[in-house]
Amino acid sequence: MNRIYLDHNATTAVDSSVLDAMLPYFSAEFGNASSIHTFGQRARAAVETAREQVAALLNARPHEIVFTSGGTESDNHAIFGVAQTPLPALREAERPVRPGIHIITTTIEHEAVLNACQALEKQDVAITYLPVNREGLISLDELRRAIRPETVLITVMHANNELGAIQPLDEIGRIAAEADVYFHTDAVQSAGKVPVDVKALQLDLLSISGHKFYAPKGIGALFIKSGTPLRQLLYGGHHQRGFRPGTENVAGIVGLGKAAELARLSLEKDAARISRLRDTLEHGILARVPDSRVNSANAPRTPNTTNILFPGLEGEALVIALDLKGLACSTGAACSSGAVEPSHVLTAIGLPASDARASIRFSIGRHTTEPEIAAALEIVPAAVAQLRKLSPTYHPG
């Protein structure tokens, strides 16, 4: 069976060019990048080249890039790093020191952001969770109204991992700058798929994860704009300006750098091809499967993502049925303590729990082919029709 992988928002295969770039750093080029001898100098040079490559993808300066273990660490460092920095250091403007601080985020963030914010609430940090509309987008007016004198950080994801919906970061950046509030975005699902310019978006902090764009798992980066006060979370040596002590993962860093370079050079071409495949899949499913509809269909979206509702089905059952037929995709639901909970993202856009559980995410990648999409358009409608025959809750519209 030729298996079809349409779950690239979960993870991607390491690109062959990325793997080739990494391999020497597992063997011949094994030096510690902090050592001063030749082995270490070569490793250091490779790390700094990768830093330049990641910076180029984001239009940042190389020294503003700190390598991490991935998106979760980067998100946590950005949020806790700002929240736990002494208040007088947070503001250049002359304002009185206040007893508490306030952070603004959204209801559809990744758990790496939501759980960090919930942990801060237990430390008496005030958190505002902005709602989203049916398309998964926040209201800029509500954002403006949410800002208080004690607000220190706005953290809003760039592209949603389940919907692909892209938030208006340019407008959010302007609002944050006008209010003298630090601005962080989780760009894990957008970096390498759509242009990301930290200067144009007026970002202070940005998180990426390598395995979302053809680098290995376990490597990511945090952009920290020069001058942004950020408390370090880990203590050890003086690696990476003290922001992230510990011996650098040279092979992983090299892989992330190469993946960033490939993404920068092929982004426009890849996005055009992938969006055509996504649209073919999306339109084909809507035409072949009665009552199906796309969640966040009218929002600006990443070119590779579609989230489709199949009323009358359990998403988990459909994912399993598709996998048995050789097609990998995912549902927005998460299993917890043996119970399937509806996706917090899909319920946030107003879907009832039954519809949230009946929604499936398909995410296309750089190596997805037209024949694979054509095959998916045979597999998905057949699987849906088969399950609907058994469903007591499906009633044709």
C-alpha positions as CSV (number, residue, x, y, z in Angstrom):
1,M,0.0,0.0,0.0
2,N,1.3,3.4,-1.0
3,R,0.6,5.5,2.1
4,I,-0.4,9.2,1.8
5,Y,0.7,11.6,4.5
6,L,-1.5,14.7,4.9
7,D,-0.6,15.6,8.5
8,H,2.3,18.1,7.9
9,N,1.1,20.4,10.6
10,A,1.9,17.7,13.1
11,T,5.4,17.1,11.8
12,T,7.4,16.9,8.6
13,A,10.0,14.5,7.3
14,V,13.6,15.8,7.5
15,D,14.5,17.1,4.0
16,S,17.2,15.1,2.3
17,S,19.3,18.3,2.0
18,V,18.9,19.0,5.7
19,L,19.9,15.5,6.6
20,D,23.0,15.8,4.4
21,A,24.0,19.0,6.1
22,M,23.6,17.5,9.5
23,L,25.4,14.2,9.0
24,P,29.0,15.4,9.4
25,Y,28.1,16.8,12.9
26,F,27.3,13.4,14.2
27,S,30.7,12.0,13.3
28,A,33.7,13.8,11.9
29,E,32.6,17.3,13.0
30,F,31.8,16.3,16.6
31,G,33.4,19.3,18.3
32,N,31.9,21.3,21.2
33,A,31.0,24.7,19.8
34,S,32.3,26.3,23.0
35,S,35.8,24.7,22.7
36,I,38.6,27.0,21.5
37,H,40.5,24.3,19.5
38,T,40.0,23.6,15.8
39,F,37.3,21.0,16.4
40,G,35.3,23.5,18.4
41,Q,36.0,26.4,16.1
42,R,34.5,24.4,13.2
43,A,31.4,23.6,15.2
44,R,31.1,27.2,16.3
45,A,31.3,28.4,12.6
46,A,28.5,25.9,11.7
47,V,26.3,27.2,14.5
48,E,26.8,30.8,13.5
49,T,26.1,30.1,9.9
50,A,22.8,28.5,11.0
51,R,22.1,31.5,13.1
52,E,22.5,33.7,10.0
53,Q,20.3,31.4,8.0
54,V,17.4,31.5,10.5
55,A,17.8,35.3,10.9
56,A,17.5,35.7,7.1
57,L,14.3,33.7,7.1
58,L,12.8,36.1,9.7
59,N,14.5,39.3,8.6
60,A,16.2,39.5,12.0
61,R,19.8,40.1,13.0
62,P,21.8,36.9,13.8
63,H,22.5,37.9,17.4
64,E,18.7,38.1,18.0
65,I,18.3,34.3,17.4
66,V,18.6,32.0,20.3
67,F,18.4,28.2,19.6
68,T,16.1,26.2,21.8
69,S,14.7,22.6,21.9
70,G,11.5,23.7,20.0
71,G,8.4,25.7,20.0
72,T,7.2,24.9,23.5
73,E,10.5,26.0,25.1
74,S,10.5,29.1,23.0
75,D,6.9,30.0,23.9
76,N,7.6,29.4,27.6
77,H,10.8,31.4,27.6
78,A,9.1,34.4,25.9
79,I,6.1,34.4,28.2
80,F,7.8,33.6,31.6
81,G,10.8,35.6,30.6
82,V,8.8,38.8,30.2
83,A,6.3,38.1,33.1
84,Q,9.1,37.4,35.6
85,T,11.3,40.3,34.6
86,P,11.2,43.0,37.4
87,L,8.6,45.5,36.4
88,P,10.8,48.6,36.3
89,A,13.0,46.9,33.7
90,L,10.0,46.2,31.5
91,R,9.2,49.8,30.6
92,E,11.3,52.6,29.2
93,A,8.4,55.0,29.5
94,E,8.1,56.9,32.8
95,R,5.2,55.2,34.5
96,P,4.7,54.3,38.2
97,V,5.5,50.8,39.3
98,R,2.3,48.7,39.7
99,P,1.7,45.8,42.0
100,G,0.6,43.4,39.3
101,I,1.1,42.7,35.6
102,H,-1.2,41.8,32.8
103,I,-0.8,39.6,29.7
104,I,-3.2,39.4,26.7
105,T,-3.5,36.2,24.6
106,T,-6.3,34.4,22.7
107,T,-8.6,31.4,23.3
108,I,-7.1,29.5,20.4
109,E,-3.4,29.4,21.2
110,H,-1.4,26.3,21.3
111,E,-1.2,24.6,24.7
112,A,2.4,25.8,25.1
113,V,1.0,29.3,25.4
114,L,-2.3,28.6,27.1
115,N,-0.7,26.4,29.8
116,A,2.1,28.9,30.4
117,C,-0.5,31.6,30.9
118,Q,-2.6,29.5,33.2
119,A,0.5,28.8,35.3
120,L,1.1,32.5,35.6
121,E,-2.5,33.1,36.7
122,K,-1.6,30.9,39.7
123,Q,1.1,33.5,40.4
124,D,-1.4,36.3,40.4
125,V,-0.6,37.5,36.9
126,A,-3.8,38.7,35.2
127,I,-4.5,37.1,31.8
128,T,-7.0,38.2,29.3
129,Y,-8.1,35.6,26.7
130,L,-9.4,37.3,23.6
131,P,-12.2,35.5,21.9
132,V,-12.2,34.9,18.1
133,N,-14.9,35.1,15.5
134,R,-16.3,32.2,13.3
135,E,-13.2,32.5,11.1
136,G,-10.8,32.2,14.0
137,L,-9.7,35.8,14.0
138,I,-9.5,38.2,17.0
139,S,-11.1,41.6,17.0
140,L,-8.6,44.5,16.9
141,D,-11.0,46.7,18.8
142,E,-11.3,44.1,21.5
143,L,-7.5,44.0,21.7
144,R,-7.3,47.7,22.1
145,R,-9.9,47.7,24.9
146,A,-8.1,44.9,26.7
147,I,-4.9,46.8,27.1
148,R,-4.4,48.2,30.6
149,P,-1.7,50.4,32.2
150,E,-0.2,47.2,33.7
151,T,-0.2,45.2,30.4
152,V,3.3,44.0,29.6
153,L,2.9,41.4,26.9
154,I,0.6,40.5,24.0
155,T,1.1,37.0,22.8
156,V,-1.0,36.0,19.7
157,M,-0.1,33.1,17.4
158,H,0.6,33.9,13.8
159,A,-1.2,30.9,12.1
160,N,-3.4,28.5,14.0
161,N,-2.3,24.9,14.0
162,E,-5.8,23.4,13.4
163,L,-7.4,26.0,11.1
164,G,-4.5,27.6,9.4
165,A,-6.1,31.0,10.1
166,I,-3.6,33.8,10.0
167,Q,-4.0,36.7,12.5
168,P,-3.4,40.3,11.4
169,L,0.0,40.6,13.1
170,D,0.9,43.8,11.3
171,E,-2.1,45.6,12.9
172,I,-1.5,43.9,16.3
173,G,2.2,45.0,16.1
174,R,1.1,48.6,15.6
175,I,-1.3,48.4,18.5
176,A,1.3,46.9,20.8
177,A,3.9,49.5,19.8
178,E,1.6,52.4,20.4
179,A,0.7,51.0,23.8
180,D,4.4,50.3,24.7
181,V,3.6,46.6,25.2
182,Y,5.9,43.8,24.3
183,F,4.6,41.6,21.4
184,H,5.3,37.8,21.0
185,T,4.0,35.5,18.4
186,D,4.0,31.7,18.1
187,A,5.1,31.3,14.5
188,V,5.5,27.6,14.6
189,Q,2.9,27.0,11.9
190,S,3.7,30.0,9.7
191,A,7.5,30.0,9.5
192,G,8.6,28.5,6.2
193,K,5.0,28.6,4.8
194,V,4.3,32.3,4.6
195,P,6.6,35.4,4.8
196,V,7.5,36.3,8.4
197,D,9.3,39.6,8.8
198,V,9.9,40.5,12.5
199,K,10.7,44.1,11.6
200,A,7.6,44.8,9.5
201,L,5.4,43.1,12.1
202,Q,7.1,45.0,15.0
203,L,7.7,41.8,16.9
204,D,9.8,41.7,20.1
205,L,9.7,37.9,20.4
206,L,8.9,35.0,18.0
207,S,8.9,31.2,18.4
208,I,9.7,28.6,15.7
209,S,10.1,24.9,15.7
210,G,12.3,23.0,13.2
211,H,10.2,19.9,12.7
212,K,7.3,21.9,11.2
213,F,9.4,22.8,8.2
214,Y,11.6,19.8,7.4
215,A,14.3,20.1,10.1
216,P,14.5,17.5,12.9
217,K,12.5,17.3,16.0
218,G,14.1,18.8,19.2
219,I,15.4,22.0,17.7
220,G,13.8,25.4,17.5
221,A,14.6,29.1,18.0
222,L,13.4,32.2,19.8
223,F,13.8,35.6,18.2
224,I,14.5,38.2,20.9
225,K,14.6,41.7,19.6
226,S,17.7,43.6,20.7
227,G,16.9,45.5,23.9
228,T,14.0,43.3,25.0
229,P,14.5,42.5,28.7
230,L,14.0,38.8,29.2
231,R,14.7,36.8,32.3
232,Q,16.7,33.6,31.7
233,L,14.9,30.5,32.7
234,L,17.9,28.1,32.7
235,Y,21.1,28.6,34.6
236,G,24.5,27.2,33.6
237,G,27.2,28.4,31.3
238,H,27.2,31.6,29.2
239,H,26.1,30.0,25.9
240,Q,23.9,32.1,23.6
241,R,24.4,35.3,25.6
242,G,23.2,33.5,28.7
243,F,19.6,33.2,27.4
244,R,20.0,29.4,26.8
245,P,22.9,27.8,28.7
246,G,24.0,24.3,27.8
247,T,26.1,22.7,25.1
248,E,24.6,23.5,21.7
249,N,22.9,20.8,19.7
250,V,25.2,21.5,16.7
251,A,23.7,18.9,14.4
252,G,20.2,20.0,15.1
253,I,21.1,23.7,14.8
254,V,22.8,23.0,11.4
255,G,19.6,21.2,10.3
256,L,17.4,24.1,11.4
257,G,19.7,26.6,9.6
258,K,19.6,24.5,6.3
259,A,15.8,24.1,6.6
260,A,15.4,27.9,7.0
261,E,17.6,28.5,4.0
262,L,15.6,26.1,1.9
263,A,12.3,27.6,3.1
264,R,13.5,31.2,2.3
265,L,14.6,30.3,-1.2
266,S,11.6,28.2,-2.1
267,L,8.8,29.7,-0.1
268,E,7.0,31.5,-2.9
269,K,7.2,28.6,-5.3
270,D,6.2,26.0,-2.6
271,A,3.3,28.1,-1.4
272,A,1.8,28.5,-4.9
273,R,2.0,24.8,-5.6
274,I,0.9,23.6,-2.2
275,S,-2.1,26.0,-2.2
276,R,-3.2,24.6,-5.5
277,L,-3.1,21.1,-4.1
278,R,-4.9,22.2,-1.0
279,D,-7.7,23.9,-3.0
280,T,-8.0,20.8,-5.2
281,L,-8.4,18.6,-2.2
282,E,-10.8,21.0,-0.5
283,H,-13.0,21.7,-3.5
284,G,-13.0,18.0,-4.4
285,I,-14.2,16.9,-0.9
286,L,-16.9,19.6,-0.8
287,A,-18.2,18.4,-4.2
288,R,-18.1,14.7,-3.4
289,V,-19.2,14.7,0.3
290,P,-22.7,16.0,1.0
291,D,-23.0,18.5,3.9
292,S,-19.3,18.9,4.4
293,R,-17.9,22.4,4.9
294,V,-14.6,24.1,5.6
295,N,-14.0,25.7,9.0
296,S,-12.5,29.2,8.7
297,A,-13.0,29.1,5.0
298,N,-13.1,32.9,4.7
299,A,-10.0,33.7,6.8
300,P,-6.6,34.2,5.4
301,R,-4.9,30.9,5.8
302,T,-1.6,29.1,5.4
303,P,-1.5,27.6,2.0
304,N,-1.3,24.0,3.2
305,T,-4.1,23.7,5.7
306,T,-7.8,22.8,5.5
307,N,-10.1,21.8,8.3
308,I,-13.2,20.2,7.1
309,L,-16.4,19.3,9.1
310,F,-18.2,16.1,8.2
311,P,-21.5,16.3,10.2
312,G,-22.8,13.0,11.6
313,L,-19.4,11.4,12.2
314,E,-16.9,11.0,15.0
315,G,-13.6,12.5,13.8
316,E,-11.5,9.9,15.6
317,A,-13.4,7.1,13.8
318,L,-12.8,8.8,10.4
319,V,-9.1,9.3,11.1
320,I,-8.8,5.6,11.9
321,A,-10.8,4.6,8.8
322,L,-8.6,6.7,6.6
323,D,-5.5,5.4,8.1
324,L,-6.6,1.8,7.4
325,K,-7.0,2.9,3.7
326,G,-3.5,4.4,3.7
327,L,-4.2,8.1,4.3
328,A,-2.8,9.9,7.4
329,C,-4.5,13.1,8.7
330,S,-5.7,14.3,12.1
331,T,-8.5,15.5,14.2
332,G,-8.6,18.5,16.4
333,A,-9.8,16.4,19.3
334,A,-7.4,15.3,22.0
335,C,-7.6,12.2,24.1
336,S,-7.5,12.8,27.8
337,S,-8.2,10.2,30.6
338,G,-9.9,7.9,28.1
339,A,-12.4,10.6,27.0
340,V,-12.3,12.5,23.7
341,E,-12.7,16.2,24.4
342,P,-13.7,18.6,21.6
343,S,-10.9,20.8,20.3
344,H,-10.7,24.1,22.2
345,V,-9.9,25.8,18.9
346,L,-13.1,24.6,17.2
347,T,-15.4,25.3,20.1
348,A,-13.8,28.8,20.3
349,I,-15.0,29.6,16.8
350,G,-18.5,28.6,17.8
351,L,-18.8,25.0,16.7
352,P,-21.0,22.8,19.0
353,A,-19.1,19.9,20.5
354,S,-20.6,17.4,18.1
355,D,-19.3,19.4,15.1
356,A,-15.9,20.0,16.7
357,R,-15.6,16.2,17.1
358,A,-16.6,15.7,13.5
359,S,-13.9,18.0,12.0
360,I,-10.7,16.7,10.3
361,R,-7.5,18.6,9.5
362,F,-5.6,17.9,6.3
363,S,-2.2,19.5,6.0
364,I,-0.2,19.3,2.8
365,G,3.6,19.4,2.5
366,R,6.4,20.2,0.1
367,H,6.6,16.6,-1.2
368,T,2.8,16.0,-1.6
369,T,2.0,15.1,-5.2
370,E,-1.0,15.5,-7.4
371,P,-1.6,11.8,-7.7
372,E,-1.7,11.6,-3.9
373,I,-4.4,14.3,-3.8
374,A,-6.3,12.5,-6.5
375,A,-6.1,9.3,-4.5
376,A,-7.3,11.1,-1.3
377,L,-10.3,12.3,-3.3
378,E,-11.3,8.7,-3.8
379,I,-10.5,7.6,-0.3
380,V,-12.1,10.3,1.8
381,P,-15.6,10.3,0.3
382,A,-15.8,6.5,0.3
383,A,-14.8,6.4,4.0
384,V,-17.2,9.1,5.0
385,A,-20.1,7.4,3.1
386,Q,-19.3,4.1,4.8
387,L,-19.2,5.6,8.3
388,R,-22.4,7.6,7.7
389,K,-24.3,4.5,6.9
390,L,-23.5,3.3,10.4
391,S,-24.1,6.7,12.1
392,P,-27.3,7.2,14.1
393,T,-26.6,11.0,14.2
394,Y,-26.3,11.7,10.5
395,H,-29.3,13.1,8.8
396,P,-28.8,14.4,5.2
397,G,-29.4,18.1,4.9
